[in-house]
Amino acid sequence: MVEQGYRATTIAAVAARADVSVDTVYELVGRKPVVLREAIEQAISGSDHAVVGEERAHVIAMRAEPRPVEKLAIYARAIRETQARIAPLFLALRDAASTEPEAHQVWQEISDRRAANMRKLVRDLRDAGGLREGLSIDEAADIVWVTNSSEVYVMLTGERGWSPHRYERWLADTWRRLLLD
């Protein structure tokens, strides 16, 4: 789907690439939007299976870290690593969502979950005494949500030529400036 685009990729092509039958793909995973969602979930997790957010190493490390600046540095590193795997898949899903209702539903589900996770992060920053005064949980979560998006990652690393490490430094610095006292 990344190489040929979402619309040009068929389940038959997915099955051939996986060296299984088309029926196996439908039986084990489902239709094309679900196949893409599963690929995204694995890319987010960095493994061959989806890992619940609370069980990911960076989330555990962030929760254990008492200093808000370090929490954001850990998260920026995790986002850099994750975006390198997920951005092309996520953008393929976004494009598919513009014309396919089932893909739109998957896009919305992942988007809503991302937004909820950003609110958890911001509450953790607030509880650690780091959230800038006057900044609401929802506003701060929206700032994190938009700045860690695949679109921003691709614009900076792909279109502007930034290295992934430069992106990570920028992301951590941006969050420190916009979110913390």
C-alpha positions as CSV (number, residue, x, y, z in Angstrom):
1,M,0.0,0.0,0.0
2,V,2.9,2.3,0.6
3,E,4.6,1.4,-2.7
4,Q,1.6,1.4,-4.9
5,G,-0.9,3.4,-3.0
6,Y,-4.0,2.3,-1.2
7,R,-6.4,2.3,-4.1
8,A,-4.0,0.4,-6.5
9,T,-3.3,-2.3,-3.9
10,T,-5.6,-5.3,-4.0
11,I,-6.1,-7.9,-1.4
12,A,-4.8,-10.4,-4.0
13,A,-1.5,-8.4,-4.0
14,V,-1.4,-8.4,-0.2
15,A,-2.0,-12.1,-0.2
16,A,0.7,-12.8,-2.8
17,R,3.2,-10.6,-0.9
18,A,2.4,-12.6,2.3
19,D,2.5,-15.9,0.4
20,V,-1.0,-16.9,1.5
21,S,-4.3,-17.2,-0.2
22,V,-6.8,-14.3,-0.6
23,D,-9.3,-16.3,1.5
24,T,-6.7,-16.5,4.3
25,V,-6.3,-12.7,4.3
26,Y,-10.0,-12.2,4.5
27,E,-10.4,-14.8,7.2
28,L,-7.5,-13.8,9.4
29,V,-7.6,-10.0,9.0
30,G,-10.5,-8.8,6.8
31,R,-11.1,-6.2,4.1
32,K,-8.4,-3.8,2.9
33,P,-9.0,-1.0,5.5
34,V,-8.7,-3.5,8.3
35,V,-5.5,-4.9,6.8
36,L,-4.1,-1.3,6.7
37,R,-5.2,-0.7,10.3
38,E,-3.4,-3.9,11.4
39,A,-0.3,-2.8,9.6
40,I,-0.5,0.6,11.4
41,E,-1.1,-1.0,14.8
42,Q,2.0,-3.2,14.3
43,A,4.0,-0.2,13.1
44,I,2.9,1.9,16.1
45,S,3.9,-1.0,18.4
46,G,7.2,-1.7,16.6
47,S,6.5,-5.4,16.7
48,D,4.7,-8.1,14.8
49,H,1.6,-7.6,16.9
50,A,-0.3,-4.7,18.4
51,V,0.8,-3.6,21.9
52,V,-1.6,-1.8,24.2
53,G,-0.4,1.8,24.7
54,E,0.1,1.5,28.5
55,E,2.4,-1.5,27.9
56,R,4.8,0.3,25.5
57,A,8.3,0.9,26.9
58,H,8.2,4.6,26.3
59,V,4.9,5.0,28.1
60,I,6.2,3.1,31.1
61,A,9.4,5.2,31.1
62,M,7.4,8.5,30.8
63,R,5.2,7.5,33.7
64,A,8.2,6.7,35.8
65,E,10.0,9.9,35.0
66,P,9.1,12.7,37.5
67,R,10.4,15.7,35.4
68,P,8.1,17.1,32.7
69,V,10.9,18.1,30.4
70,E,12.3,14.6,30.5
71,K,8.8,13.1,29.9
72,L,8.6,15.2,26.7
73,A,12.1,14.2,25.6
74,I,11.2,10.5,26.0
75,Y,8.0,11.0,24.1
76,A,9.7,13.0,21.3
77,R,12.2,10.1,20.8
78,A,9.3,7.6,20.7
79,I,7.4,9.7,18.2
80,R,10.5,10.0,16.0
81,E,11.0,6.2,16.0
82,T,7.3,5.5,15.5
83,Q,6.8,8.0,12.7
84,A,9.6,6.5,10.8
85,R,7.6,3.3,10.7
86,I,4.0,4.6,10.6
87,A,3.9,7.8,8.5
88,P,3.6,6.3,5.1
89,L,0.9,3.9,6.3
90,F,-1.0,6.6,8.1
91,L,-1.0,8.9,5.1
92,A,-2.2,6.0,2.9
93,L,-5.1,5.6,5.4
94,R,-5.8,9.3,5.4
95,D,-6.0,9.3,1.6
96,A,-8.3,6.2,1.6
97,A,-10.5,7.8,4.2
98,S,-11.4,10.6,1.8
99,T,-13.3,8.2,-0.5
100,E,-14.1,5.0,1.4
101,P,-16.4,5.0,4.4
102,E,-14.8,1.9,6.0
103,A,-11.4,3.5,5.7
104,H,-12.8,6.7,7.1
105,Q,-14.1,4.8,10.1
106,V,-10.7,3.3,10.8
107,W,-9.0,6.7,10.3
108,Q,-11.5,8.3,12.8
109,E,-11.0,5.4,15.3
110,I,-7.2,5.8,15.3
111,S,-7.5,9.6,15.3
112,D,-9.8,9.6,18.3
113,R,-7.5,7.2,20.2
114,R,-4.5,9.4,19.5
115,A,-6.4,12.4,20.8
116,A,-7.4,10.5,24.0
117,N,-3.8,9.4,24.5
118,M,-2.6,13.0,24.2
119,R,-5.0,14.0,26.9
120,K,-3.5,11.3,29.2
121,L,0.0,12.6,28.4
122,V,-1.0,16.2,29.2
123,R,-2.7,15.2,32.5
124,D,0.5,13.4,33.4
125,L,2.5,16.6,32.7
126,R,0.0,18.6,34.8
127,D,0.2,16.2,37.7
128,A,4.0,16.4,37.5
129,G,3.6,20.2,38.0
130,G,4.8,21.1,34.5
131,L,1.8,22.3,32.5
132,R,1.9,26.0,31.7
133,E,-0.7,28.0,33.7
134,G,-3.8,28.9,31.8
135,L,-3.4,26.1,29.3
136,S,-6.3,23.7,29.4
137,I,-5.9,19.9,29.1
138,D,-7.8,19.9,25.8
139,E,-5.8,22.8,24.3
140,A,-2.4,21.3,25.3
141,A,-3.5,17.8,24.0
142,D,-4.4,19.4,20.7
143,I,-1.0,21.0,20.5
144,V,0.7,17.6,21.1
145,W,-1.7,15.9,18.7
146,V,-1.0,18.1,15.8
147,T,2.7,18.5,16.3
148,N,3.3,14.7,16.5
149,S,1.2,14.0,13.4
150,S,2.5,12.0,10.4
151,E,1.8,15.0,8.2
152,V,4.2,17.2,10.2
153,Y,6.8,14.4,10.3
154,V,6.7,13.9,6.6
155,M,6.7,17.7,5.8
156,L,9.8,18.2,7.9
157,T,11.8,15.0,7.2
158,G,10.6,14.3,3.7
159,E,9.8,17.7,2.2
160,R,12.2,20.0,4.1
161,G,15.1,17.5,4.4
162,W,15.4,17.4,8.2
163,S,17.0,14.4,9.7
164,P,14.8,12.3,12.0
165,H,17.0,13.4,14.9
166,R,16.6,17.1,14.1
167,Y,12.8,16.5,14.0
168,E,13.0,14.8,17.5
169,R,15.0,17.8,18.9
170,W,12.5,20.3,17.4
171,L,9.5,18.3,18.7
172,A,10.8,18.2,22.3
173,D,11.8,21.9,22.2
174,T,8.5,22.9,20.7
175,W,6.6,21.0,23.4
176,R,8.7,22.5,26.1
177,R,8.1,26.0,24.8
178,L,4.4,25.6,24.2
179,L,3.4,23.4,27.1
180,L,5.6,23.9,30.1
181,D,6.2,26.8,32.5
